[in-house]
Amino acid sequence: MILLAALIALAIGAGAPARAQDVDASTYPNRPIRIIVPFPAGGPTDILSRIVGKEMTASWGQPVVIENRPGADTAIGAEVVAKADPDGYTLLAAMDTTMVLNPLVKKELPYDPVRDFEPVSLGAKNISILEVRADSSARNVHDLLDTMKARPGKLNFGAGTLNGRLAALLFAKLTGTSFAIIPYKGSADTVEGLLTGSVDFSIDGIASSYPLIQAGKFRALAKLSDRPLPQLPDLTPLAEAAGVPELGDISTWIAFYAPAGTSSEITGKLSHFIATIYADPAVAARLREAGIIAVSSTPNELNAYVHSETERWGKVLHDNASSIVE
């Protein structure tokens, strides 16, 4: 469970002076790049990073290594990048958990989201889904709610992100239900937990779950957003299906960062590259097929977006602090 003491004491503070690094942006990159993914292989962040990395290698002729560093709600991977040289050769595939939720809910972090990183670009605004196994008696959200109310505290829920666990806690509060929350390190573990019956239902990104929905192993009950979901166009938003409009849009996003002190020429070059490959129809199709809702941005746009997300989640957590305890 999650400690939410001092929710409004944000860990996002004033930026510290950048670390100087004499790197020639005109020759960047001239050696291998590594992208730190703070999740196990196979989840949306990993899938997106591998697609972007493959395009970097094809365009720039340098190997791109995807390094999976899961654990501590993405803090382990974030710390690796925070301590890396600010030369553009170590990048972080961060999430809302990394840059917004961890600072809001954790007393201590081994990184500061503003002091330790330079923004590069948004990578995706994914849509999470509420799902069960195909053999579940829950055919829809109301069936699931009925089961939980008939068996309070008996069902197990799984999620691989802090975002997903907070969504579950808010869902429980707003619907008057209770269930056990089983935390996982990422989407791959969450999918495995649902497949094997360790959990009865879960919240996960469409990228990991859609192949299993197509294969008839999972059943999607609702999406945690009112945005269109091309893969499942008829899926109802959870807020609507459960009759709790206060739930709102609580799906996940992914963004790329470099260590603090990385030159604006390099972060700008990376940002421009991501926007360029996203505009390529072949890359866009590959992302779409993988269930990734790709979105790029400038570094300044990413900063503004993170600020707005921090304000939004700060209010949600403040308003619901009494129901979310360790």
C-alpha positions as CSV (number, residue, x, y, z in Angstrom):
1,M,0.0,0.0,0.0
2,I,1.0,3.6,-0.4
3,L,1.9,6.2,2.2
4,L,0.4,9.5,1.3
5,A,1.5,11.7,4.1
6,A,2.4,15.2,3.1
7,L,0.9,14.8,-0.4
8,I,1.3,18.4,-1.4
9,A,5.0,18.6,-0.4
10,L,6.2,18.1,-3.9
11,A,9.6,16.8,-4.6
12,I,9.7,18.9,-7.8
13,G,11.6,22.0,-6.8
14,A,13.6,24.7,-8.5
15,G,16.1,23.5,-11.0
16,A,19.8,23.3,-9.9
17,P,22.6,24.6,-12.1
18,A,23.4,22.3,-15.0
19,R,26.6,20.3,-15.0
20,A,28.9,21.5,-17.7
21,Q,29.9,19.0,-20.3
22,D,31.8,19.8,-23.5
23,V,30.0,17.7,-26.0
24,D,29.9,18.5,-29.7
25,A,26.3,18.3,-30.7
26,S,27.2,18.4,-34.4
27,T,28.9,15.0,-34.2
28,Y,26.3,13.5,-31.9
29,P,25.9,10.5,-31.8
30,N,29.3,9.0,-32.5
31,R,29.1,6.0,-30.2
32,P,26.4,3.7,-28.8
33,I,23.4,5.1,-26.9
34,R,21.6,3.3,-24.1
35,I,18.0,3.9,-23.1
36,I,17.2,2.9,-19.5
37,V,13.7,1.4,-19.3
38,P,12.6,1.2,-15.6
39,F,10.5,-1.9,-16.3
40,P,11.0,-5.5,-17.3
41,A,11.1,-6.3,-21.0
42,G,7.8,-6.6,-22.8
43,G,5.7,-3.7,-21.5
44,P,4.6,-0.5,-23.3
45,T,7.6,1.5,-22.2
46,D,10.0,-1.2,-23.3
47,I,8.2,-1.7,-26.6
48,L,8.2,2.0,-27.4
49,S,11.9,2.4,-26.5
50,R,12.9,-0.5,-28.7
51,I,11.0,1.0,-31.7
52,V,12.6,4.4,-31.2
53,G,16.0,2.8,-30.6
54,K,15.8,0.8,-33.8
55,E,15.0,4.0,-35.8
56,M,18.0,5.8,-34.1
57,T,20.3,3.0,-35.2
58,A,18.9,3.0,-38.7
59,S,19.2,6.8,-39.1
60,W,22.4,7.5,-37.1
61,G,24.4,4.3,-37.6
62,Q,25.0,3.8,-33.9
63,P,23.9,0.9,-31.7
64,V,21.1,1.7,-29.2
65,V,21.0,-0.6,-26.2
66,I,17.8,-1.0,-24.3
67,E,18.7,-1.6,-20.6
68,N,15.9,-2.8,-18.4
69,R,16.2,-1.6,-14.8
70,P,12.9,-2.4,-13.1
71,G,12.0,-1.8,-9.4
72,A,11.0,0.7,-6.8
73,D,8.3,2.2,-8.9
74,T,10.8,3.2,-11.6
75,A,13.2,4.9,-9.1
76,I,16.0,2.4,-9.8
77,G,16.2,3.1,-13.5
78,A,15.7,6.9,-12.9
79,E,18.7,6.9,-10.5
80,V,20.9,5.3,-13.1
81,V,20.2,8.1,-15.5
82,A,20.4,10.9,-12.9
83,K,23.9,9.8,-12.1
84,A,25.0,9.4,-15.8
85,D,27.3,11.7,-17.7
86,P,25.3,14.6,-19.3
87,D,26.4,13.8,-22.8
88,G,23.2,12.4,-24.4
89,Y,24.5,8.8,-24.5
90,T,22.3,7.7,-21.6
91,L,18.6,8.4,-21.8
92,L,15.6,7.6,-19.6
93,A,12.2,6.3,-20.8
94,A,10.3,7.8,-17.9
95,M,6.6,7.6,-16.9
96,D,4.1,9.6,-15.0
97,T,5.1,7.5,-12.1
98,T,8.7,8.6,-12.4
99,M,8.2,12.4,-12.9
100,V,4.9,13.1,-11.1
101,L,3.5,10.4,-8.8
102,N,6.7,9.3,-7.0
103,P,7.5,12.9,-6.0
104,L,3.9,13.3,-4.7
105,V,3.6,10.1,-2.7
106,K,7.2,9.1,-1.6
107,K,9.1,10.8,1.3
108,E,12.5,10.0,-0.1
109,L,13.7,9.4,-3.7
110,P,17.2,8.8,-5.1
111,Y,16.5,11.4,-7.8
112,D,14.9,14.8,-8.2
113,P,12.7,15.0,-11.3
114,V,13.7,18.6,-12.1
115,R,17.2,18.9,-10.8
116,D,18.5,15.6,-12.2
117,F,17.1,15.6,-15.7
118,E,16.7,17.5,-19.0
119,P,13.4,17.0,-20.8
120,V,13.6,15.6,-24.4
121,S,10.1,14.7,-25.6
122,L,6.9,13.0,-24.8
123,G,6.8,9.5,-26.2
124,A,3.3,8.3,-25.8
125,K,0.0,8.9,-24.0
126,N,-1.3,5.4,-23.6
127,I,-4.7,4.2,-22.5
128,S,-5.0,1.6,-19.7
129,I,-7.8,-0.9,-19.5
130,L,-9.6,-2.8,-16.8
131,E,-9.5,-6.5,-17.7
132,V,-10.2,-10.0,-16.5
133,R,-9.4,-13.5,-17.8
134,A,-11.8,-14.7,-20.5
135,D,-13.1,-17.5,-18.2
136,S,-14.2,-14.9,-15.6
137,S,-17.8,-14.7,-14.7
138,A,-17.5,-10.9,-15.0
139,R,-18.9,-10.0,-18.5
140,N,-18.9,-6.3,-17.8
141,V,-18.0,-3.7,-15.1
142,H,-21.3,-4.2,-13.2
143,D,-20.7,-8.0,-13.0
144,L,-17.3,-7.3,-11.5
145,L,-18.7,-4.8,-9.0
146,D,-21.5,-7.2,-8.0
147,T,-18.9,-9.9,-7.3
148,M,-16.7,-7.6,-5.3
149,K,-19.6,-6.5,-3.2
150,A,-20.7,-10.0,-2.6
151,R,-17.2,-11.1,-1.6
152,P,-15.6,-8.0,0.0
153,G,-11.8,-8.2,0.2
154,K,-11.7,-11.6,-1.5
155,L,-10.6,-10.7,-5.0
156,N,-7.0,-9.9,-6.0
157,F,-6.2,-7.0,-8.2
158,G,-2.9,-6.6,-10.1
159,A,-1.1,-3.5,-11.5
160,G,2.5,-2.9,-12.6
161,T,2.6,0.9,-12.1
162,L,1.9,3.2,-9.2
163,N,-0.6,4.9,-11.5
164,G,-2.6,1.7,-11.8
165,R,-2.5,1.0,-8.1
166,L,-3.8,4.5,-7.3
167,A,-6.5,4.1,-10.0
168,A,-7.6,0.9,-8.2
169,L,-7.7,2.6,-4.8
170,L,-9.8,5.4,-6.2
171,F,-12.0,2.9,-7.9
172,A,-12.5,1.1,-4.7
173,K,-13.3,4.2,-2.8
174,L,-15.7,5.6,-5.3
175,T,-17.6,2.3,-5.8
176,G,-17.6,1.3,-2.1
177,T,-15.7,-2.0,-2.8
178,S,-12.6,-3.6,-1.4
179,F,-10.1,-6.0,-2.8
180,A,-6.4,-7.0,-2.3
181,I,-3.9,-5.1,-4.4
182,I,-1.0,-7.2,-5.7
183,P,1.9,-4.9,-6.9
184,Y,4.0,-6.0,-9.9
185,K,7.2,-4.5,-11.4
186,G,5.6,-3.9,-14.8
187,S,3.2,-4.9,-17.5
188,A,4.8,-8.3,-18.3
189,D,4.5,-9.4,-14.7
190,T,0.9,-8.1,-14.5
191,V,-0.1,-10.0,-17.6
192,E,1.5,-13.2,-16.2
193,G,-0.3,-12.7,-12.9
194,L,-3.7,-12.5,-14.6
195,L,-3.0,-15.4,-16.9
196,T,-2.0,-17.7,-14.1
197,G,-4.8,-16.7,-11.8
198,S,-2.7,-15.0,-9.2
199,V,-5.0,-12.0,-9.6
200,D,-8.7,-11.9,-10.6
201,F,-8.6,-8.6,-12.5
202,S,-6.0,-5.9,-13.4
203,I,-5.3,-2.6,-15.0
204,D,-2.7,-2.5,-17.7
205,G,-1.7,-0.8,-20.8
206,I,-3.3,-1.8,-24.1
207,A,0.1,-2.6,-25.7
208,S,0.7,-5.6,-23.4
209,S,-2.9,-6.8,-23.1
210,Y,-4.3,-6.4,-26.6
211,P,-2.6,-9.5,-28.1
212,L,-4.1,-11.6,-25.3
213,I,-7.5,-10.0,-25.8
214,Q,-7.3,-10.8,-29.5
215,A,-6.3,-14.4,-28.6
216,G,-9.4,-14.8,-26.5
217,K,-7.5,-15.1,-23.2
218,F,-8.4,-11.7,-21.7
219,R,-11.6,-9.8,-21.7
220,A,-11.5,-6.0,-21.6
221,L,-14.2,-4.5,-19.4
222,A,-13.5,-0.7,-19.7
223,K,-10.8,1.9,-20.5
224,L,-9.5,4.4,-18.1
225,S,-9.9,7.3,-20.5
226,D,-12.6,8.9,-22.6
227,R,-10.1,9.2,-25.5
228,P,-10.7,7.0,-28.6
229,L,-9.1,3.6,-28.5
230,P,-8.8,2.3,-32.1
231,Q,-8.0,-1.3,-31.1
232,L,-11.2,-1.5,-29.0
233,P,-13.5,1.2,-30.4
234,D,-16.6,0.2,-28.5
235,L,-15.0,-0.1,-25.1
236,T,-16.7,2.2,-22.5
237,P,-14.7,4.5,-20.2
238,L,-14.5,3.1,-16.7
239,A,-15.9,6.3,-15.1
240,E,-19.0,5.9,-17.2
241,A,-19.4,2.1,-16.9
242,A,-19.1,2.2,-13.1
243,G,-21.1,5.4,-12.7
244,V,-18.2,7.3,-11.0
245,P,-17.4,10.4,-13.2
246,E,-14.9,11.6,-10.5
247,L,-12.5,8.8,-11.7
248,G,-11.6,10.8,-14.8
249,D,-8.7,10.0,-17.2
250,I,-6.0,8.2,-15.3
251,S,-4.1,6.3,-18.0
252,T,-0.3,6.5,-18.3
253,W,2.2,8.4,-20.4
254,I,5.8,7.9,-21.4
255,A,8.5,10.5,-22.0
256,F,12.2,10.6,-22.7
257,Y,14.8,12.4,-20.6
258,A,18.5,13.0,-20.5
259,P,20.7,13.7,-17.4
260,A,20.8,17.3,-16.2
261,G,23.4,19.3,-17.9
262,T,22.9,17.7,-21.3
263,S,23.1,20.5,-23.9
264,S,20.0,21.9,-25.4
265,E,21.5,21.2,-28.8
266,I,21.5,17.5,-28.0
267,T,18.1,17.4,-26.4
268,G,16.7,19.4,-29.2
269,K,18.2,17.0,-31.8
270,L,16.7,14.1,-30.0
271,S,13.3,15.8,-29.7
272,H,13.3,16.6,-33.4
273,F,14.3,13.1,-34.3
274,I,11.4,11.6,-32.3
275,A,8.9,14.0,-34.0
276,T,10.4,13.1,-37.4
277,I,10.1,9.3,-37.0
278,Y,6.6,9.6,-35.6
279,A,5.6,11.4,-38.8
280,D,6.8,8.4,-40.9
281,P,3.7,6.4,-41.9
282,A,5.6,3.1,-41.5
283,V,6.8,3.9,-38.0
284,A,3.4,5.2,-37.1
285,A,1.8,2.0,-38.3
286,R,4.3,-0.1,-36.3
287,L,3.6,1.9,-33.1
288,R,-0.2,1.6,-33.7
289,E,0.1,-2.2,-34.2
290,A,2.0,-2.4,-30.9
291,G,-0.8,-0.6,-29.1
292,I,1.3,2.6,-28.6
293,I,-0.5,5.9,-28.9
294,A,2.5,7.9,-29.9
295,V,2.8,11.6,-29.0
296,S,5.9,13.8,-29.3
297,S,6.7,17.3,-28.0
298,T,9.4,19.8,-27.6
299,P,11.3,19.9,-24.3
300,N,9.5,23.0,-23.2
301,E,6.1,21.4,-24.0
302,L,7.1,18.3,-22.0
303,N,8.0,20.6,-19.0
304,A,4.6,22.3,-19.2
305,Y,2.8,19.0,-19.4
306,V,4.5,17.5,-16.4
307,H,3.7,20.7,-14.4
308,S,0.0,20.4,-15.3
309,E,0.0,16.7,-14.5
310,T,1.6,17.4,-11.1
311,E,-1.1,19.9,-10.3
312,R,-3.8,17.5,-11.4
313,W,-2.6,14.5,-9.4
314,G,-1.7,16.6,-6.4
315,K,-5.4,17.7,-6.2
316,V,-6.6,14.1,-6.7
317,L,-4.4,12.8,-4.0
318,H,-5.1,15.6,-1.6
319,D,-8.9,15.2,-2.1
320,N,-8.7,11.4,-1.5
321,A,-5.9,11.1,1.0
322,S,-8.1,9.8,3.8
323,S,-9.0,6.7,1.7
324,I,-5.5,5.8,0.5
325,V,-3.3,4.6,3.3
326,E,-0.2,2.5,3.7
